[in-house]
Amino acid sequence: MTASTSPSAPLRLLAVHAHPDDESSKGAATMAKYAAAGIDVMVATCTDGSRGDIQNPAMEGQPHPARDMAGARRLEMAAAARALGIRQRWLGFVDSGLPEGDPLPPLPAGSFALQPLERAAAPLVRLVRDFKPHVILSYDENGGYPHPDHIMAHRVAVEAFEAAGDASRYPGAGPAWEPSKLYYDRAFSPDRFRALHHALEESGLESPYAQRLAAWLETDAEGHTPPAPTHPTTTQIECGDFFEARDEALRAHRTQVDPEGFFFAVSAAMQRRTWPWEDYSLIQSRIPAELPETDLFAGLR
């Protein structure tokens, strides 16, 4: 079955994220906007977040995350979903953690990033066939940034987009459903960071973006530059009215997000003046598409 383009058909959006909290830092205002407009929005969270470190100093020493990080993050995810007005499903994999060191240590046995692709993608294919999204959002090949779970989340999202409509693949995962459009999130857009950086400087405020912008211009001894988004922006969603909902969702992830930190360096009001959009790259479309777009459902309404 392919996605219906009937004017009366309810529209559905599925965002695929690696960990609880990723949905709130990447595309959250877009999801809140569409949910408020009556579109059915769901987040698929690939892992339990159990290997996340405490990122908020106020949560250091709290007993719940110290005893059961995955349980604490389930509660945080539920609060974030309420703030955004969306639905959410867990795909059931274990957080791989972010390896550090030189050389990098091996990933923990059984973790998400080590799964064979078909095993990792099967729960998402089942969800796509059950939820029947018209649009899928995911990360680029670099995972937005090169966390092994983000890269695997990218791989399973592409696999599900390509396979869910083919009844011969993933037998037993439900009747086939073919989504219409696949987008990559561009939360790490250099253009956005540059605009916010200049807005802060012009206001006499310190910018947290200078180091990241400088890193994108540097090369190492072998001539390599740090990974940055490589796909162009094709689609901008004006969603400034939902930046406060996004910030509420971010703050709900109390173990992972410092309310005095990076994500809140620019006020929602300044962001609305400077960059009131969230940016995406249209990667595949099974319906005619005219670029640039201002709606993820362009061609489907």
N, C-alpha and C positions, 0 to 999 in steps of 0.2 A: 504494500500500500504506500502511496506517495502522499506528501503533505497536501492537504486541501487548501485551495486558494479561494474558496467560496467566501463572499463578503460576510456571511452569517457565521462562519466557522470561528470558534474561539481560538485565539492565538496563544502559543505557548513558547516559552524561552527556557532553555536549560543551560546553566553555567557550570562548567566542570572545574573544580578546584582541588588542589593537592591536600591542604590542611584546613581545619577550622581557623579562621581569621583571614585567609586569603580572599574570601568572597567580599570581605568588608574593605579591603585595601585595593581591590581591582574590580571596577565596574559596579560598585555598590549603589551609587546614585542613579545609574542607568536602570538597575533592577528595581529600585524603589519607585522610580518614575513610571516604569511600565506596570508594576504591580498596582500602583495607585490608579492607573488608567483602566484597570480591569483585565490586564493580560495575566495569564497564569505563569508565574515565574518559579522555577525550582533550581536549587543549588545541589549538585552532586559533590559530596566531600569524599575524596578518595581514601584518606587515612584518618586515624584516630587522634593525631597530634600528640601522641604519648611521649615522644622524645623531644618535644619543644622545651627550651630553657625559659626560665622566668626572665621576661624582658622589662617588666614594670617594677621598679624598686619598691613600690608600696606593697607588692605581693610577696616579697622575699620573706621566707619563714612561715608563710601561711600553711596550715596543716593539710588542707584538702589537696592542693596540687602537689605537695611534697609526698603525700600518701598515694594519690591516684590522679596523675596529670590528665589521663584520658577522660576520667569522669568529670574533672573540673572543666575541661574544654567542651564536653558535651553540654553542660549547663550554659557556658558562655555562648556556644553556637546557637542554642535555642533562643537566648536573649537577643542575639544579633539578628536572627531570622525574624523575630517579632518586630524589631526596630525597622527592618526593611519591608515588612509585609509580604514575605516570600515563604515558600515551602523549602524543605531541605531533606536530603536522604544521605545516609552513610553507605559507602560502598564496601566497607568492612576490612580494609587493609591496615597493616601496622606501619606507622611512621618510620621512615628510614633514618631520620636524623640527618644532620649536616656534617659530613666528615671534615675534619680539620687536621692539618699537619702536612709534612713533606718527608716522605711520601704519604699520600692519603691512606688512612686505614681502610680495611674492607668494610662494606656496609653490613649491618646486622643480618644474620641468616633469617630468611622468611619475610623480610621487610618488603614494602611495596615496590621499590625500585628494582628489586632483584627478581620479581615475578616474570615468568614467560608472558609475552604480550597477550596471547589469547586468554590466559588465565586472568590477567589483570583487567582486560577489557570486557570480559564476559558479564560482570554485574552491571556495567554501564550500558552494554548492548541491551540487556534485559530492561533496564530503566528507560532507555530511549524507546523501546517497543511498547512499554507500558504507558509512559507519560506522553509520548507522541509530540515532541517539540518540533516546531517549524524552524527554529534557529538554535544553534549551539554556539556557545562562547567558550574559548579555551585560551591557552598560552601558545606562544611561538615555539620554534624548535629548541630555543635556549631556555624554555620554561619561564620566560620573563626575566629570570636570573637563574644561574645554573645549579639550582638545588636538584638533587637526583629525583626527588618526588615530583617536582614541577615538570621535569623533562618527561617522566613517565606519565604524568597527567596529560601532557600534550599528546603523547603517543596513543594513549587509550582514547582520548577524545577524537582524534583523527580516525582511528580504527573503528570506533562506534559510528561516526558519521558515514564512513564508507561501507560498513558491513551491515548496519541495522536494517537496511532496505532489501537485503539479499536473503531470501528465505533459505537458500542452501547453506548459509553460513550461520554459525552458532545455533544449530538446531536445539529445540527445547527451551530457547530463550524468549518465546512468545512470537506472535504473528509479526511479519516484517512491517517496518515503518521507515520511510525515507525522509529524513529532514531536508529542508530546502536550502539552508544557508549555514556556512561555517565561518566564524570570525575569530581572529586572534585579538586579544586585549592588548592595548598599548599604554598601560598605566605608567610604563617607564619611558614614555615619549620624550626624547631630548628637547623637542620644541616646547612642550609644556613646562618642563623643568627650567628651561632657559627663560621663558616668559615670567614664571613665578619668581625666579632668581632676580631678574631685573626689577620686578615690581617691589620686592622687598628692599633691594638696594636703594631704589628711588625714594622709598619711604623712610630711609635711614635705619632700617632694621637688618639684623644679621640673617644671612641666608644659609640654610643647611644644604643647599644644592651645589655650592661651588666645587666641593671636592668631587662629586659625581660627574659634573660637567667637565672638569679638568681631566678626570680619568679617561673619559671618552676621546680626548684629544691626544693622550699620551700613547707611546708605544714602548714595548719592552725591548730587551737587547736583541731579540729575534725579529723585531718589527711587527709584533702582534699588538693589537689594541684590545682593551677589555670588551667583552660582548655587549652590544647595544642592540636595540630593536632594529631589524633589517627590513621589515615589511612596511610599505608606506601607509600612511593614514588614508583610508578611503571613506570613512564614516565617522562623523562626529555627532554625538547625542547631546543636545543642550539639556542639562539636568541640574543647573545651579540651584534650583529651588529645593533640591533633595540632598544638598551637601550636609545639612544638619542631621538628616536621617542616617547618612553614611557615617558621620562622626559619632552618632549614638551607637551605631553598630560596632564601630571600631572600639569604642570605650567598653563595650560589653565583653570584649576579649581581654579581660583584666590581667591575665597572666602574660599576655604577649604584646600588649600595646601600652606604652607609657603615655598617659594623658597629657604629659608635659613635653612629649618628644616630637620626633620628626614629622609625624603625620599631621600635627596641629600647629606647625610653624607659620602657616599662612591662614588667616581667618577665612571663614566661609564667605564673608562679604568681599574680601579682596580677591578671592578666587573667582567669585561671580563676575567681578569687574575685569579680571585679567584672562581667565581661561574657564568659561562656564560650561565646558564640554568634557565628556569622556570619549576617548579616541579608540578606534578599532580598525583592523584591516580585514576586508572581505577576502577570504582565501578561496572558497568554493561556493558557487551558487548554481542550483539546478533550475533556477528561473531566470528570465532576463533581468539584468541589473544595469542601471545607469549610475555611473560614478561622477562626482562624489555623492554620498548619501547623507541624509540627516535622520534616518530611521532604520533600525535593524530589520524591520518588517517591510521595508520598501519592496513593492512588487507582490506582496502577500495580502494586502488590505483590500 
